[in-house]
């Protein structure tokens, strides 16, 4: 009862909440989300601040959840399900591989050595 009592905003100097007239903090928060996302139409589902309405199935919900992940950080179950459905993922490039990094480093060292050589010759 203490938890319920503390969730109400008491009006004036009242010591106890009037459940019929006082506002409940949790219900106000739910009402604000209800208005923000427009979930008053049933069935509806909110994923990553996007509201999905209409004929929802578990497969639609699962696909929407999986779509929220970047391709390189997608959970195994999402990859498995997408593969089963025949949906191909565009694999994102993770950047440079090790051999390219070594080549770039060597090229920069050679360029610096040439610049130092010509600078010393000039001085």
Biopython code that builds the backbone (N, CA, C, O; Angstrom):
import numpy as np
from Bio.PDB.StructureBuilder import StructureBuilder

atoms = [
    (1, "UNK", "N", (0.824, -1.199, 0.000)),
    (1, "UNK", "CA", (0.000, 0.000, 0.000)),
    (1, "UNK", "C", (0.865, 1.259, 0.000)),
    (1, "UNK", "O", (0.475, 2.284, -0.559)),
    (2, "UNK", "N", (2.060, 1.178, 0.639)),
    (2, "UNK", "CA", (2.952, 2.342, 0.624)),
    (2, "UNK", "C", (3.367, 2.695, -0.799)),
    (2, "UNK", "O", (3.457, 3.872, -1.150)),
    (3, "UNK", "N", (3.616, 1.687, -1.609)),
    (3, "UNK", "CA", (4.010, 1.910, -2.999)),
    (3, "UNK", "C", (2.874, 2.585, -3.768)),
    (3, "UNK", "O", (3.111, 3.535, -4.514)),
    (4, "UNK", "N", (1.661, 2.107, -3.594)),
    (4, "UNK", "CA", (0.507, 2.695, -4.271)),
    (4, "UNK", "C", (0.299, 4.115, -3.782)),
    (4, "UNK", "O", (0.062, 5.022, -4.579)),
    (5, "UNK", "N", (0.387, 4.309, -2.489)),
    (5, "UNK", "CA", (0.184, 5.638, -1.900)),
    (5, "UNK", "C", (1.218, 6.640, -2.428)),
    (5, "UNK", "O", (0.879, 7.788, -2.713)),
    (6, "UNK", "N", (2.468, 6.210, -2.558)),
    (6, "UNK", "CA", (3.518, 7.128, -3.009)),
    (6, "UNK", "C", (3.439, 7.437, -4.503)),
    (6, "UNK", "O", (4.071, 8.390, -4.959)),
    (7, "UNK", "N", (2.683, 6.661, -5.273)),
    (7, "UNK", "CA", (2.583, 6.922, -6.705)),
    (7, "UNK", "C", (1.561, 7.999, -7.036)),
    (7, "UNK", "O", (1.447, 8.399, -8.194)),
    (8, "UNK", "N", (0.819, 8.475, -6.050)),
    (8, "UNK", "CA", (-0.160, 9.535, -6.264)),
    (8, "UNK", "C", (0.405, 10.878, -5.827)),
    (8, "UNK", "O", (1.125, 10.969, -4.833)),
    (9, "UNK", "N", (0.067, 11.931, -6.594)),
    (9, "UNK", "CA", (0.437, 13.295, -6.226)),
    (9, "UNK", "C", (-0.700, 13.836, -5.380)),
    (9, "UNK", "O", (-1.809, 14.045, -5.871)),
    (10, "UNK", "N", (-0.419, 14.058, -4.115)),
    (10, "UNK", "CA", (-1.470, 14.496, -3.186)),
    (10, "UNK", "C", (-1.773, 15.972, -3.394)),
    (10, "UNK", "O", (-0.865, 16.788, -3.557)),
    (11, "UNK", "N", (-3.023, 16.297, -3.387)),
    (11, "UNK", "CA", (-3.432, 17.690, -3.579)),
    (11, "UNK", "C", (-3.446, 18.409, -2.234)),
    (11, "UNK", "O", (-3.926, 17.888, -1.226)),
    (12, "UNK", "N", (-2.908, 19.612, -2.255)),
    (12, "UNK", "CA", (-2.931, 20.443, -1.047)),
    (12, "UNK", "C", (-2.091, 19.859, 0.068)),
    (12, "UNK", "O", (-1.001, 19.338, -0.172)),
    (13, "UNK", "N", (-2.596, 19.946, 1.285)),
    (13, "UNK", "CA", (-1.869, 19.461, 2.460)),
    (13, "UNK", "C", (-2.419, 18.122, 2.952)),
    (13, "UNK", "O", (-2.288, 17.784, 4.129)),
    (14, "UNK", "N", (-3.027, 17.374, 2.054)),
    (14, "UNK", "CA", (-3.613, 16.081, 2.433)),
    (14, "UNK", "C", (-2.518, 15.093, 2.806)),
    (14, "UNK", "O", (-1.448, 15.076, 2.198)),
    (15, "UNK", "N", (-2.795, 14.276, 3.806)),
    (15, "UNK", "CA", (-1.823, 13.269, 4.224)),
    (15, "UNK", "C", (-2.022, 11.956, 3.472)),
    (15, "UNK", "O", (-1.079, 11.181, 3.308)),
    (16, "UNK", "N", (-3.238, 11.712, 3.020)),
    (16, "UNK", "CA", (-3.534, 10.503, 2.247)),
    (16, "UNK", "C", (-3.987, 10.897, 0.851)),
    (16, "UNK", "O", (-4.604, 11.944, 0.656)),
    (17, "UNK", "N", (-3.683, 10.067, -0.091)),
    (17, "UNK", "CA", (-4.080, 10.334, -1.472)),
    (17, "UNK", "C", (-5.556, 10.034, -1.656)),
    (17, "UNK", "O", (-6.088, 9.069, -1.109)),
    (18, "UNK", "N", (-6.201, 10.880, -2.436)),
    (18, "UNK", "CA", (-7.576, 10.642, -2.821)),
    (18, "UNK", "C", (-7.527, 9.947, -4.179)),
    (18, "UNK", "O", (-7.238, 10.582, -5.193)),
    (19, "UNK", "N", (-7.805, 8.663, -4.199)),
    (19, "UNK", "CA", (-7.617, 7.863, -5.418)),
    (19, "UNK", "C", (-8.544, 8.290, -6.549)),
    (19, "UNK", "O", (-8.260, 7.991, -7.710)),
    (20, "UNK", "N", (-9.620, 8.966, -6.254)),
    (20, "UNK", "CA", (-10.561, 9.392, -7.285)),
    (20, "UNK", "C", (-10.165, 10.724, -7.915)),
    (20, "UNK", "O", (-10.477, 10.958, -9.082)),
    (21, "UNK", "N", (-9.486, 11.605, -7.175)),
    (21, "UNK", "CA", (-9.199, 12.947, -7.671)),
    (21, "UNK", "C", (-7.716, 13.193, -7.960)),
    (21, "UNK", "O", (-7.398, 13.962, -8.867)),
    (22, "UNK", "N", (-6.809, 12.569, -7.223)),
    (22, "UNK", "CA", (-5.383, 12.837, -7.376)),
    (22, "UNK", "C", (-4.810, 12.098, -8.580)),
    (22, "UNK", "O", (-5.319, 11.057, -8.996)),
    (23, "UNK", "N", (-3.737, 12.668, -9.128)),
    (23, "UNK", "CA", (-3.073, 12.077, -10.295)),
    (23, "UNK", "C", (-2.073, 11.016, -9.862)),
    (23, "UNK", "O", (-1.359, 11.175, -8.872)),
    (24, "UNK", "N", (-2.039, 9.925, -10.631)),
    (24, "UNK", "CA", (-1.067, 8.864, -10.402)),
    (24, "UNK", "C", (0.109, 9.095, -11.342)),
    (24, "UNK", "O", (-0.080, 9.273, -12.546)),
    (25, "UNK", "N", (1.324, 9.093, -10.796)),
    (25, "UNK", "CA", (2.524, 9.372, -11.583)),
    (25, "UNK", "C", (2.698, 8.359, -12.705)),
    (25, "UNK", "O", (3.007, 8.734, -13.836)),
    (26, "UNK", "N", (2.504, 7.098, -12.408)),
    (26, "UNK", "CA", (2.718, 6.034, -13.398)),
    (26, "UNK", "C", (1.661, 6.073, -14.502)),
    (26, "UNK", "O", (1.970, 5.847, -15.672)),
    (27, "UNK", "N", (0.426, 6.357, -14.129)),
    (27, "UNK", "CA", (-0.621, 6.443, -15.148)),
    (27, "UNK", "C", (-0.418, 7.657, -16.051)),
    (27, "UNK", "O", (-0.687, 7.587, -17.250)),
    (28, "UNK", "N", (0.056, 8.776, -15.485)),
    (28, "UNK", "CA", (0.343, 9.966, -16.297)),
    (28, "UNK", "C", (1.451, 9.666, -17.308)),
    (28, "UNK", "O", (1.373, 10.072, -18.467)),
    (29, "UNK", "N", (2.488, 8.945, -16.850)),
    (29, "UNK", "CA", (3.597, 8.587, -17.737)),
    (29, "UNK", "C", (3.112, 7.664, -18.856)),
    (29, "UNK", "O", (3.493, 7.836, -20.014)),
    (30, "UNK", "N", (2.287, 6.704, -18.519)),
    (30, "UNK", "CA", (1.745, 5.796, -19.540)),
    (30, "UNK", "C", (0.864, 6.562, -20.526)),
    (30, "UNK", "O", (0.884, 6.281, -21.724)),
    (31, "UNK", "N", (0.100, 7.518, -20.031)),
    (31, "UNK", "CA", (-0.755, 8.314, -20.901)),
    (31, "UNK", "C", (0.076, 9.162, -21.863)),
    (31, "UNK", "O", (-0.276, 9.298, -23.035)),
    (32, "UNK", "N", (1.174, 9.731, -21.371)),
    (32, "UNK", "CA", (2.045, 10.529, -22.236)),
    (32, "UNK", "C", (2.654, 9.668, -23.338)),
    (32, "UNK", "O", (2.724, 10.098, -24.489)),
    (33, "UNK", "N", (3.096, 8.458, -23.000)),
    (33, "UNK", "CA", (3.642, 7.547, -24.017)),
    (33, "UNK", "C", (2.557, 7.121, -24.999)),
    (33, "UNK", "O", (2.814, 6.989, -26.196)),
    (34, "UNK", "N", (1.362, 6.911, -24.498)),
    (34, "UNK", "CA", (0.237, 6.509, -25.337)),
    (34, "UNK", "C", (-0.032, 7.580, -26.385)),
    (34, "UNK", "O", (-0.270, 7.272, -27.553)),
    (35, "UNK", "N", (0.008, 8.857, -25.953)),
    (35, "UNK", "CA", (-0.222, 9.963, -26.887)),
    (35, "UNK", "C", (0.959, 10.133, -27.843)),
    (35, "UNK", "O", (0.759, 10.400, -29.028)),
    (36, "UNK", "N", (2.189, 9.981, -27.337)),
    (36, "UNK", "CA", (3.384, 10.183, -28.163)),
    (36, "UNK", "C", (3.470, 9.157, -29.292)),
    (36, "UNK", "O", (3.736, 9.513, -30.440)),
    (37, "UNK", "N", (3.247, 7.894, -28.966)),
    (37, "UNK", "CA", (3.433, 6.831, -29.948)),
    (37, "UNK", "C", (2.150, 6.474, -30.685)),
    (37, "UNK", "O", (2.203, 5.736, -31.668)),
    (38, "UNK", "N", (1.019, 6.966, -30.250)),
    (38, "UNK", "CA", (-0.244, 6.664, -30.923)),
    (38, "UNK", "C", (-0.630, 5.207, -30.830)),
    (38, "UNK", "O", (-1.127, 4.626, -31.795)),
    (39, "UNK", "N", (-0.400, 4.609, -29.662)),
    (39, "UNK", "CA", (-0.700, 3.185, -29.502)),
    (39, "UNK", "C", (-2.147, 2.943, -29.106)),
    (39, "UNK", "O", (-2.483, 1.864, -28.620)),
    (40, "UNK", "N", (-3.000, 3.929, -29.308)),
    (40, "UNK", "CA", (-4.406, 3.739, -28.985)),
    (40, "UNK", "C", (-5.103, 2.840, -29.998)),
    (40, "UNK", "O", (-6.164, 2.285, -29.713)),
    (41, "UNK", "N", (-4.507, 2.694, -31.185)),
    (41, "UNK", "CA", (-5.050, 1.755, -32.172)),
    (41, "UNK", "C", (-4.509, 0.370, -31.866)),
    (41, "UNK", "O", (-3.296, 0.173, -31.797)),
    (42, "UNK", "N", (-5.381, -0.563, -31.688)),
    (42, "UNK", "CA", (-4.939, -1.924, -31.371)),
    (42, "UNK", "C", (-5.085, -2.801, -32.592)),
    (42, "UNK", "O", (-6.034, -2.594, -33.349)),
    (43, "UNK", "N", (-4.246, -3.735, -32.834)),
    (43, "UNK", "CA", (-2.989, -3.975, -32.138)),
    (43, "UNK", "C", (-1.916, -3.015, -32.633)),
    (43, "UNK", "O", (-1.907, -2.624, -33.800)),
    (44, "UNK", "N", (-1.027, -2.647, -31.746)),
    (44, "UNK", "CA", (0.106, -1.802, -32.119)),
    (44, "UNK", "C", (1.306, -2.205, -31.285)),
    (44, "UNK", "O", (1.175, -2.748, -30.188)),
    (45, "UNK", "N", (2.469, -1.926, -31.829)),
    (45, "UNK", "CA", (3.717, -2.312, -31.194)),
    (45, "UNK", "C", (4.725, -1.193, -31.420)),
    (45, "UNK", "O", (4.860, -0.702, -32.541)),
    (46, "UNK", "N", (5.437, -0.782, -30.365)),
    (46, "UNK", "CA", (6.441, 0.274, -30.475)),
    (46, "UNK", "C", (7.816, -0.360, -30.324)),
    (46, "UNK", "O", (8.115, -0.980, -29.304)),
    (47, "UNK", "N", (8.654, -0.198, -31.352)),
    (47, "UNK", "CA", (10.031, -0.700, -31.339)),
    (47, "UNK", "C", (10.929, 0.442, -31.790)),
    (47, "UNK", "O", (10.759, 0.977, -32.885)),
    (48, "UNK", "N", (11.893, 0.818, -30.939)),
    (48, "UNK", "CA", (12.833, 1.903, -31.250)),
    (48, "UNK", "C", (12.110, 3.181, -31.667)),
    (48, "UNK", "O", (12.475, 3.800, -32.667)),
    (49, "UNK", "N", (11.102, 3.576, -30.920)),
    (49, "UNK", "CA", (10.309, 4.787, -31.148)),
    (49, "UNK", "C", (9.562, 4.791, -32.476)),
    (49, "UNK", "O", (9.189, 5.856, -32.967)),
    (50, "UNK", "N", (9.339, 3.634, -33.057)),
    (50, "UNK", "CA", (8.542, 3.504, -34.275)),
    (50, "UNK", "C", (7.333, 2.636, -33.932)),
    (50, "UNK", "O", (7.477, 1.542, -33.387)),
    (51, "UNK", "N", (6.137, 3.138, -34.259)),
    (51, "UNK", "CA", (4.906, 2.421, -33.948)),
    (51, "UNK", "C", (4.471, 1.600, -35.157)),
    (51, "UNK", "O", (4.349, 2.125, -36.264)),
    (52, "UNK", "N", (4.239, 0.314, -34.936)),
    (52, "UNK", "CA", (3.726, -0.588, -35.960)),
    (52, "UNK", "C", (2.279, -0.897, -35.612)),
    (52, "UNK", "O", (1.971, -1.269, -34.480)),
    (53, "UNK", "N", (1.384, -0.742, -36.599)),
    (53, "UNK", "CA", (-0.044, -0.982, -36.378)),
    (53, "UNK", "C", (-0.572, -1.949, -37.430)),
    (53, "UNK", "O", (0.052, -2.182, -38.465)),
    (54, "UNK", "N", (-1.721, -2.493, -37.133)),
    (54, "UNK", "CA", (-2.393, -3.328, -38.113)),
    (54, "UNK", "C", (-2.285, -4.799, -37.776)),
    (54, "UNK", "O", (-2.176, -5.180, -36.611)),
    (55, "UNK", "N", (-2.317, -5.623, -38.813)),
    (55, "UNK", "CA", (-2.258, -7.068, -38.641)),
    (55, "UNK", "C", (-0.838, -7.484, -38.281)),
    (55, "UNK", "O", (-0.017, -7.734, -39.164)),
    (56, "UNK", "N", (-0.551, -7.558, -36.998)),
    (56, "UNK", "CA", (0.784, -7.925, -36.539)),
    (56, "UNK", "C", (0.837, -9.413, -36.236)),
    (56, "UNK", "O", (-0.079, -9.979, -35.640)),
    (57, "UNK", "N", (1.914, -10.021, -36.654)),
    (57, "UNK", "CA", (2.152, -11.417, -36.310)),
    (57, "UNK", "C", (3.481, -11.480, -35.556)),
    (57, "UNK", "O", (4.254, -10.523, -35.590)),
    (58, "UNK", "N", (3.748, -12.573, -34.888)),
    (58, "UNK", "CA", (5.041, -12.685, -34.216)),
    (58, "UNK", "C", (6.210, -12.542, -35.184)),
    (58, "UNK", "O", (7.266, -12.030, -34.811)),
    (59, "UNK", "N", (6.030, -12.987, -36.411)),
    (59, "UNK", "CA", (7.090, -12.889, -37.402)),
    (59, "UNK", "C", (7.361, -11.429, -37.774)),
    (59, "UNK", "O", (8.514, -11.028, -37.931)),
    (60, "UNK", "N", (6.281, -10.627, -37.916)),
    (60, "UNK", "CA", (6.456, -9.203, -38.199)),
    (60, "UNK", "C", (7.186, -8.510, -37.056)),
    (60, "UNK", "O", (8.073, -7.688, -37.286)),
    (61, "UNK", "N", (6.816, -8.838, -35.843)),
    (61, "UNK", "CA", (7.459, -8.227, -34.674)),
    (61, "UNK", "C", (8.934, -8.632, -34.600)),
    (61, "UNK", "O", (9.796, -7.795, -34.332)),
    (62, "UNK", "N", (9.216, -9.894, -34.835)),
    (62, "UNK", "CA", (10.594, -10.371, -34.778)),
    (62, "UNK", "C", (11.435, -9.711, -35.856)),
    (62, "UNK", "O", (12.578, -9.330, -35.604)),
    (63, "UNK", "N", (10.880, -9.571, -37.065)),
    (63, "UNK", "CA", (11.598, -8.920, -38.157)),
    (63, "UNK", "C", (11.867, -7.453, -37.828)),
    (63, "UNK", "O", (12.947, -6.939, -38.119)),
    (64, "UNK", "N", (10.889, -6.779, -37.224)),
    (64, "UNK", "CA", (11.083, -5.367, -36.859)),
    (64, "UNK", "C", (12.146, -5.221, -35.778)),
    (64, "UNK", "O", (12.938, -4.279, -35.813)),
    (65, "UNK", "N", (12.172, -6.134, -34.826)),
    (65, "UNK", "CA", (13.188, -6.097, -33.774)),
    (65, "UNK", "C", (14.568, -6.332, -34.384)),
    (65, "UNK", "O", (15.521, -5.623, -34.060)),
    (66, "UNK", "N", (14.673, -7.310, -35.253)),
    (66, "UNK", "CA", (15.963, -7.609, -35.887)),
    (66, "UNK", "C", (16.430, -6.457, -36.773)),
    (66, "UNK", "O", (17.632, -6.222, -36.893)),
    (67, "UNK", "N", (15.507, -5.743, -37.388)),
    (67, "UNK", "CA", (15.874, -4.627, -38.262)),
    (67, "UNK", "C", (16.488, -3.476, -37.471)),
    (67, "UNK", "O", (17.159, -2.619, -38.046)),
    (68, "UNK", "N", (16.265, -3.448, -36.167)),
    (68, "UNK", "CA", (16.833, -2.395, -35.339)),
    (68, "UNK", "C", (18.311, -2.560, -35.060)),
    (68, "UNK", "O", (18.956, -1.626, -34.584)),
    (69, "UNK", "N", (18.863, -3.736, -35.347)),
    (69, "UNK", "CA", (20.284, -3.990, -35.107)),
    (69, "UNK", "C", (21.090, -3.711, -36.364)),
    (69, "UNK", "O", (20.611, -3.973, -37.468)),
    (70, "UNK", "N", (22.320, -3.179, -36.222)),
    (70, "UNK", "CA", (23.189, -3.087, -37.397)),
    (70, "UNK", "C", (23.582, -4.491, -37.859)),
    (70, "UNK", "O", (23.628, -5.421, -37.054)),
    (71, "UNK", "N", (23.857, -4.638, -39.119)),
    (71, "UNK", "CA", (24.118, -5.968, -39.687)),
    (71, "UNK", "C", (25.300, -6.664, -39.030)),
    (71, "UNK", "O", (25.300, -7.888, -38.901)),
    (72, "UNK", "N", (26.313, -5.902, -38.612)),
    (72, "UNK", "CA", (27.494, -6.550, -38.039)),
    (72, "UNK", "C", (27.333, -6.879, -36.559)),
    (72, "UNK", "O", (28.187, -7.561, -35.992)),
    (73, "UNK", "N", (26.256, -6.411, -35.915)),
    (73, "UNK", "CA", (26.028, -6.701, -34.492)),
    (73, "UNK", "C", (24.700, -7.411, -34.261)),
    (73, "UNK", "O", (24.179, -7.414, -33.146)),
    (74, "UNK", "N", (24.160, -8.004, -35.303)),
    (74, "UNK", "CA", (22.874, -8.672, -35.199)),
    (74, "UNK", "C", (23.008, -9.991, -34.433)),
    (74, "UNK", "O", (23.950, -10.748, -34.668)),
    (75, "UNK", "N", (22.076, -10.272, -33.520)),
    (75, "UNK", "CA", (22.130, -11.542, -32.783)),
    (75, "UNK", "C", (22.015, -12.748, -33.716)),
    (75, "UNK", "O", (21.483, -12.654, -34.823)),
    (76, "UNK", "N", (22.524, -13.872, -33.242)),
    (76, "UNK", "CA", (22.545, -15.101, -34.039)),
    (76, "UNK", "C", (21.138, -15.521, -34.447)),
    (76, "UNK", "O", (20.930, -15.944, -35.585)),
    (77, "UNK", "N", (20.163, -15.413, -33.537)),
    (77, "UNK", "CA", (18.802, -15.831, -33.861)),
    (77, "UNK", "C", (18.207, -15.002, -34.992)),
    (77, "UNK", "O", (17.466, -15.523, -35.826)),
    (78, "UNK", "N", (18.531, -13.711, -35.022)),
    (78, "UNK", "CA", (18.039, -12.862, -36.113)),
    (78, "UNK", "C", (18.657, -13.278, -37.446)),
    (78, "UNK", "O", (17.958, -13.377, -38.455)),
    (79, "UNK", "N", (19.965, -13.521, -37.448)),
    (79, "UNK", "CA", (20.636, -13.960, -38.677)),
    (79, "UNK", "C", (20.048, -15.283, -39.173)),
    (79, "UNK", "O", (19.813, -15.464, -40.368)),
    (80, "UNK", "N", (19.817, -16.198, -38.241)),
    (80, "UNK", "CA", (19.275, -17.519, -38.584)),
    (80, "UNK", "C", (17.882, -17.380, -39.193)),
    (80, "UNK", "O", (17.581, -18.010, -40.207)),
    (81, "UNK", "N", (17.036, -16.560, -38.581)),
    (81, "UNK", "CA", (15.680, -16.387, -39.065)),
    (81, "UNK", "C", (15.678, -15.702, -40.435)),
    (81, "UNK", "O", (14.940, -16.108, -41.332)),
    (82, "UNK", "N", (16.511, -14.657, -40.596)),
    (82, "UNK", "CA", (16.572, -13.970, -41.884)),
    (82, "UNK", "C", (17.076, -14.906, -42.979)),
    (82, "UNK", "O", (16.589, -14.859, -44.109)),
    (83, "UNK", "N", (18.048, -15.757, -42.649)),
    (83, "UNK", "CA", (18.548, -16.728, -43.624)),
    (83, "UNK", "C", (17.449, -17.721, -44.003)),
    (83, "UNK", "O", (17.317, -18.084, -45.172)),
    (84, "UNK", "N", (16.657, -18.162, -43.017)),
    (84, "UNK", "CA", (15.549, -19.084, -43.266)),
    (84, "UNK", "C", (14.501, -18.452, -44.189)),
    (84, "UNK", "O", (13.902, -19.132, -45.021)),
    (85, "UNK", "N", (14.291, -17.137, -44.028)),
    (85, "UNK", "CA", (13.294, -16.435, -44.840)),
    (85, "UNK", "C", (13.844, -16.025, -46.210)),
    (85, "UNK", "O", (13.102, -15.512, -47.047)),
    (86, "UNK", "N", (15.130, -16.248, -46.437)),
    (86, "UNK", "CA", (15.739, -15.898, -47.713)),
    (86, "UNK", "C", (16.089, -14.425, -47.835)),
    (86, "UNK", "O", (16.252, -13.918, -48.945)),
    (87, "UNK", "N", (16.207, -13.735, -46.715)),
    (87, "UNK", "CA", (16.558, -12.315, -46.720)),
    (87, "UNK", "C", (18.068, -12.206, -46.564)),
    (87, "UNK", "O", (18.634, -12.674, -45.576)),
    (88, "UNK", "N", (18.717, -11.585, -47.547)),
    (88, "UNK", "CA", (20.166, -11.446, -47.517)),
    (88, "UNK", "C", (20.549, -10.153, -46.818)),
    (88, "UNK", "O", (19.899, -9.123, -46.998)),
    (89, "UNK", "N", (21.595, -10.211, -46.029)),
    (89, "UNK", "CA", (22.094, -9.038, -45.322)),
    (89, "UNK", "C", (23.212, -8.395, -46.118)),
    (89, "UNK", "O", (24.032, -9.088, -46.721)),
    (90, "UNK", "N", (23.246, -7.071, -46.122)),
    (90, "UNK", "CA", (24.370, -6.347, -46.688)),
    (90, "UNK", "C", (25.422, -6.262, -45.600)),
    (90, "UNK", "O", (25.280, -5.495, -44.648)),
    (91, "UNK", "N", (26.470, -7.044, -45.741)),
    (91, "UNK", "CA", (27.523, -7.045, -44.727)),
    (91, "UNK", "C", (28.284, -5.729, -44.810)),
    (91, "UNK", "O", (28.739, -5.323, -45.879)),
    (92, "UNK", "N", (28.413, -5.083, -43.685)),
    (92, "UNK", "CA", (29.167, -3.835, -43.644)),
    (92, "UNK", "C", (30.646, -4.152, -43.508)),
    (92, "UNK", "O", (31.041, -5.104, -42.835)),
    (93, "UNK", "N", (31.450, -3.333, -44.163)),
    (93, "UNK", "CA", (32.893, -3.504, -44.088)),
    (93, "UNK", "C", (33.369, -3.063, -42.712)),
    (93, "UNK", "O", (33.004, -1.985, -42.243)),
    (94, "UNK", "N", (34.182, -3.892, -42.064)),
    (94, "UNK", "CA", (34.669, -3.581, -40.727)),
    (94, "UNK", "C", (35.862, -2.643, -40.752)),
    (94, "UNK", "O", (36.375, -2.293, -39.690)),
    (95, "UNK", "N", (36.322, -2.225, -41.915)),
    (95, "UNK", "CA", (37.464, -1.323, -41.993)),
    (95, "UNK", "C", (38.635, -2.006, -42.677)),
    (95, "UNK", "O", (38.458, -2.894, -43.512)),
    (96, "UNK", "N", (39.829, -1.576, -42.308)),
    (96, "UNK", "CA", (41.035, -2.100, -42.929)),
    (96, "UNK", "C", (41.403, -3.460, -42.355)),
    (96, "UNK", "O", (41.224, -3.715, -41.164)),
    (97, "UNK", "N", (41.916, -4.324, -43.213)),
    (97, "UNK", "CA", (42.453, -5.578, -42.699)),
    (97, "UNK", "C", (43.919, -5.355, -42.308)),
    (97, "UNK", "O", (44.478, -4.290, -42.573)),
    (98, "UNK", "N", (44.522, -6.330, -41.694)),
    (98, "UNK", "CA", (45.860, -6.186, -41.128)),
    (98, "UNK", "C", (46.919, -5.908, -42.190)),
    (98, "UNK", "O", (47.804, -5.081, -41.972)),
    (99, "UNK", "N", (46.842, -6.589, -43.343)),
    (99, "UNK", "CA", (47.859, -6.397, -44.390)),
    (99, "UNK", "C", (47.802, -4.975, -44.961)),
    (99, "UNK", "O", (48.845, -4.391, -45.258)),
    (100, "UNK", "N", (46.605, -4.414, -45.118)),
    (100, "UNK", "CA", (46.487, -3.051, -45.622)),
    (100, "UNK", "C", (47.062, -2.062, -44.618)),
    (100, "UNK", "O", (47.676, -1.070, -45.008)),
    (101, "UNK", "N", (46.871, -2.320, -43.344)),
    (101, "UNK", "CA", (47.423, -1.455, -42.310)),
    (101, "UNK", "C", (48.951, -1.474, -42.332)),
    (101, "UNK", "O", (49.586, -0.432, -42.171)),
    (102, "UNK", "N", (49.544, -2.652, -42.531)),
    (102, "UNK", "CA", (51.003, -2.770, -42.615)),
    (102, "UNK", "C", (51.539, -2.009, -43.827)),
    (102, "UNK", "O", (52.545, -1.307, -43.719)),
    (103, "UNK", "N", (50.879, -2.140, -44.978)),
    (103, "UNK", "CA", (51.319, -1.456, -46.195)),
    (103, "UNK", "C", (51.264, 0.060, -46.001)),
    (103, "UNK", "O", (52.206, 0.761, -46.370)),
    (104, "UNK", "N", (50.189, 0.567, -45.435)),
    (104, "UNK", "CA", (50.054, 2.010, -45.205)),
    (104, "UNK", "C", (51.143, 2.503, -44.254)),
    (104, "UNK", "O", (51.726, 3.565, -44.472)),
    (105, "UNK", "N", (51.417, 1.732, -43.197)),
    (105, "UNK", "CA", (52.460, 2.110, -42.246)),
    (105, "UNK", "C", (53.828, 2.168, -42.923)),
    (105, "UNK", "O", (54.582, 3.116, -42.709)),
    (106, "UNK", "N", (54.154, 1.164, -43.738)),
    (106, "UNK", "CA", (55.437, 1.145, -44.441)),
    (106, "UNK", "C", (55.564, 2.313, -45.422)),
    (106, "UNK", "O", (56.630, 2.920, -45.528)),
    (107, "UNK", "N", (54.500, 2.624, -46.126)),
    (107, "UNK", "CA", (54.521, 3.745, -47.065)),
    (107, "UNK", "C", (54.773, 5.052, -46.315)),
    (107, "UNK", "O", (55.550, 5.888, -46.777)),
    (108, "UNK", "N", (54.130, 5.237, -45.173)),
    (108, "UNK", "CA", (54.346, 6.453, -44.388)),
    (108, "UNK", "C", (55.774, 6.538, -43.856)),
    (108, "UNK", "O", (56.352, 7.623, -43.812)),
    (109, "UNK", "N", (56.342, 5.417, -43.455)),
    (109, "UNK", "CA", (57.737, 5.408, -42.985)),
    (109, "UNK", "C", (58.683, 5.780, -44.115)),
    (109, "UNK", "O", (59.610, 6.561, -43.903)),
    (110, "UNK", "N", (58.472, 5.242, -45.311)),
    (110, "UNK", "CA", (59.319, 5.560, -46.465)),
    (110, "UNK", "C", (59.197, 7.035, -46.826)),
    (110, "UNK", "O", (60.207, 7.684, -47.099)),
    (111, "UNK", "N", (57.990, 7.572, -46.832)),
    (111, "UNK", "CA", (57.790, 8.985, -47.148)),
    (111, "UNK", "C", (58.497, 9.862, -46.119)),
    (111, "UNK", "O", (59.134, 10.850, -46.482)),
    (112, "UNK", "N", (58.390, 9.510, -44.841)),
    (112, "UNK", "CA", (59.087, 10.281, -43.797)),
    (112, "UNK", "C", (60.599, 10.200, -43.961)),
    (112, "UNK", "O", (61.295, 11.200, -43.785)),
    (113, "UNK", "N", (61.107, 9.034, -44.292)),
    (113, "UNK", "CA", (62.559, 8.887, -44.492)),
    (113, "UNK", "C", (63.029, 9.754, -45.655)),
    (113, "UNK", "O", (64.079, 10.389, -45.558)),
    (114, "UNK", "N", (62.283, 9.794, -46.737)),
    (114, "UNK", "CA", (62.638, 10.632, -47.892)),
    (114, "UNK", "C", (62.600, 12.100, -47.505)),
    (114, "UNK", "O", (63.501, 12.859, -47.865)),
    (115, "UNK", "N", (61.577, 12.507, -46.783)),
    (115, "UNK", "CA", (61.491, 13.904, -46.357)),
    (115, "UNK", "C", (62.647, 14.280, -45.438)),
    (115, "UNK", "O", (63.199, 15.373, -45.562)),
    (116, "UNK", "N", (63.017, 13.407, -44.532)),
    (116, "UNK", "CA", (64.144, 13.677, -43.630)),
    (116, "UNK", "C", (65.449, 13.762, -44.423)),
    (116, "UNK", "O", (66.284, 14.626, -44.154)),
    (117, "UNK", "N", (65.627, 12.871, -45.397)),
    (117, "UNK", "CA", (66.828, 12.890, -46.232)),
    (117, "UNK", "C", (66.960, 14.222, -46.958)),
    (117, "UNK", "O", (68.016, 14.853, -46.904)),
    (118, "UNK", "N", (65.898, 14.658, -47.636)),
    (118, "UNK", "CA", (65.958, 15.907, -48.375)),
    (118, "UNK", "C", (66.083, 17.115, -47.441)),
    (118, "UNK", "O", (66.737, 18.091, -47.807)),
    (119, "UNK", "N", (65.494, 17.083, -46.281)),
    (119, "UNK", "CA", (65.622, 18.170, -45.330)),
    (119, "UNK", "C", (67.060, 18.305, -44.836)),
    (119, "UNK", "O", (67.592, 19.413, -44.774)),
    (120, "UNK", "N", (67.690, 17.187, -44.486)),
    (120, "UNK", "CA", (69.081, 17.211, -44.012)),
    (120, "UNK", "C", (70.007, 17.683, -45.135)),
    (120, "UNK", "O", (70.968, 18.409, -44.881)),
    (121, "UNK", "N", (69.734, 17.289, -46.331)),
    (121, "UNK", "CA", (70.547, 17.710, -47.469)),
    (121, "UNK", "C", (70.409, 19.215, -47.692)),
    (121, "UNK", "O", (71.382, 19.893, -48.020)),
    (122, "UNK", "N", (69.209, 19.721, -47.512)),
    (122, "UNK", "CA", (68.949, 21.140, -47.693)),
    (122, "UNK", "C", (69.629, 21.957, -46.596)),
    (122, "UNK", "O", (70.167, 23.031, -46.866)),
    (123, "UNK", "N", (69.607, 21.457, -45.367)),
    (123, "UNK", "CA", (70.210, 22.163, -44.236)),
    (123, "UNK", "C", (71.703, 22.115, -44.397)),
    (123, "UNK", "O", (72.431, 22.647, -43.560)),
]
sb = StructureBuilder()
sb.init_structure("model")
sb.init_model(0)
sb.init_chain("A")
sb.init_seg("    ")
for serial, (resi, resn, name, xyz) in enumerate(atoms, 1):
    if name == "N":
        sb.init_residue(resn, " ", resi, " ")
    sb.init_atom(name, np.array(xyz, "f"), 0.0, 1.0, " ", f" {name:<3s}", serial, name[0])
structure = sb.get_structure()
